Amino acid sequence: MMKNFTLLLSAFMLTVTSLAQNKANVVLFTEHGEKFSAILNGIKQNDAPQANVRITDLNAEFYKLKVEFEDSSLPTMNKSLAVAFGQETTVMLKQNKKGVFVMRMLSQSPLEEAPAPASNQEVIAYHETPTETVEETATEVSSDVTVHETTTVTTTTTTESTDGTGGNSENVSMDVNVGGVNFSVDASASDNGGSVSMGSGGSTTTTTTHTTTTTTHTSADLDVDGDVDVTEEVVYVEGYNGEVGCAAPMNDSEFGSAKKSVGSKTFSDSKMTVAKQVTRANCLTAKQVKEITMLFDFESDRLDYAKYAYDYTYDKGNYYKVNDAFDFESSIEELNEHIESR
């Protein structure tokens, strides 16, 4: 009995561990307490703006993150967010010298070692469906607009007399069409003062149609949704149309800081750890991967990093550029075999 219980317990723990490895958490907080709403892949996660948000149960490793600040004077931030299954990633949102908000990854820790939520932290389970209907796409009309709205009311009244007992009944049917939407109303009334016996009494039917057309003309620019957001196509790698491995690569400023951080490490193990942390939390171009690869002194380290970084590269079709970081043909061949096996 004890053996069976132990086996069941072991199976249960393995199942729990396996499920945990397919989930991730992220903690987002602002350096100076600015409140914000976090939007992952177009879905708002926290309904009310907060300065510190923990999003749990993430089921993918890459997301498109949009941060909208409660203070409308602060610029909206759009970034690629990378997390690691089985880990909680902590990211600080801060303004750089140009006033633009950027992400700074502070730490990663196993989910089972994640600290308890802070008193000012909102914890949200990741959801892929909106909790409320939000229309983010605005349509702007910048031309003279004339709107015609036609309302048609058709009323049919049928009056039927009885066989002379003094009673009568009246049925009214009304059809209304407003801007292409139809409504129907039927009503009946009777006044017979007693028993009614329908005979050969006469009947009268009257049909009245009223048509009203309203015309509105304006020459002002119309913002249909009230929130114009002009989105321009961003070109990250000039002339590149091949396979894309992640959403948006690091800009020059962010990459410069990351490269400096990697290069500042003296020991190769520390340098590799930081390089992989930066790569996993961001998206790089093939050119950027090559520059980080060149920071390693040993060929084996360069090859190790180049293999790792391939999955986090925006322009995978340009990965041949990383070959220039190697001194030996054998390293290039081994990297190519790794890429072909993906």
ABEGO torsion letter per residue (X at the ends): XAAAAAAAAAAAAAAAAAAAAABBBBBBBBAAGBBBBBBBGGBBABABBBABBBBBGBABABBBBBBBBABAABBBBBBBBBBBBGBBBBBBBBBBAAGBBBBBBABBBBAAABBBBBAABBBBBBBABBABBBBABBBBBBBBBBBBBBBBBBBBBBBBBBAGAGBBBBBBBBBBBBGGBBBBBBBBBBBAGEBBBBBABBBBBBBBBBBBBBBBBBABBBBAAGBBBBBBBBBABBGBABBBABABBBBAAAAAAAAAAAAABABAAAAAAAAAAAAAABBBBAAAAAAAAAABABAAAAAAAAAAAAAABABAAAAAAAAAABABAAAAAAAAAAAAAX
